Amino acid sequence: MPNIAVELGKQAASFGVKSAYGEPVDVDGVSITPVALAVTGFAGGSGEGIEGGSGGGTAIPLGVYVRREEGLRFEPNLITLLAVGIPFVWIAGRALTRIIRALKK
């Protein structure tokens, strides 16, 4: 491998928007386009006679765009919304109690 970083860069250039938005699908006259949060990462390195690289990624489904006769509407994935919302509410509540305690002193 002459330069692993260049090879990884060429492969990563093809990801772009296609990894976040799926192909539209028509179901009973309704067009559905899936939306996801896509994250990818690559690493490479070399040492004394050793070269290597690795990569990986993940996609979190956020919801779908639904196109009907009335227009376009985004419908969120409720499971993802709960998975993100519950820790956020817990942290916000904890911070709020600490602020109230500090103000009482």
Secondary structure in CASP SS format (residue, H / E / C, confidence):
PFRMAT SS
TARGET T0000
AUTHOR 0000-0000-0000
METHOD secondary structure of the structure
MODEL  1
M C 1.00
P C 1.00
N C 1.00
I H 1.00
A H 1.00
V H 1.00
E H 1.00
L H 1.00
G H 1.00
K H 1.00
Q H 1.00
A H 1.00
A C 1.00
S C 1.00
F C 1.00
G H 1.00
V H 1.00
K H 1.00
S H 1.00
A C 1.00
Y E 1.00
G C 1.00
E C 1.00
P C 1.00
V E 1.00
D E 1.00
V E 1.00
D C 1.00
G C 1.00
V E 1.00
S E 1.00
I E 1.00
T E 1.00
P E 1.00
V E 1.00
A E 1.00
L E 1.00
A E 1.00
V E 1.00
T E 1.00
G E 1.00
F E 1.00
A E 1.00
G E 1.00
G E 1.00
S E 1.00
G C 1.00
E C 1.00
G C 1.00
I C 1.00
E E 1.00
G E 1.00
G E 1.00
S E 1.00
G E 1.00
G E 1.00
G E 1.00
T E 1.00
A E 1.00
I E 1.00
P E 1.00
L E 1.00
G E 1.00
V E 1.00
Y E 1.00
V E 1.00
R E 1.00
R E 1.00
E C 1.00
E C 1.00
G E 1.00
L E 1.00
R E 1.00
F E 1.00
E E 1.00
P E 1.00
N C 1.00
L H 1.00
I H 1.00
T H 1.00
L H 1.00
L H 1.00
A H 1.00
V H 1.00
G H 1.00
I H 1.00
P H 1.00
F H 1.00
V H 1.00
W H 1.00
I H 1.00
A H 1.00
G H 1.00
R H 1.00
A H 1.00
L H 1.00
T H 1.00
R H 1.00
I H 1.00
I H 1.00
R H 1.00
A H 1.00
L H 1.00
K H 1.00
K C 1.00
END
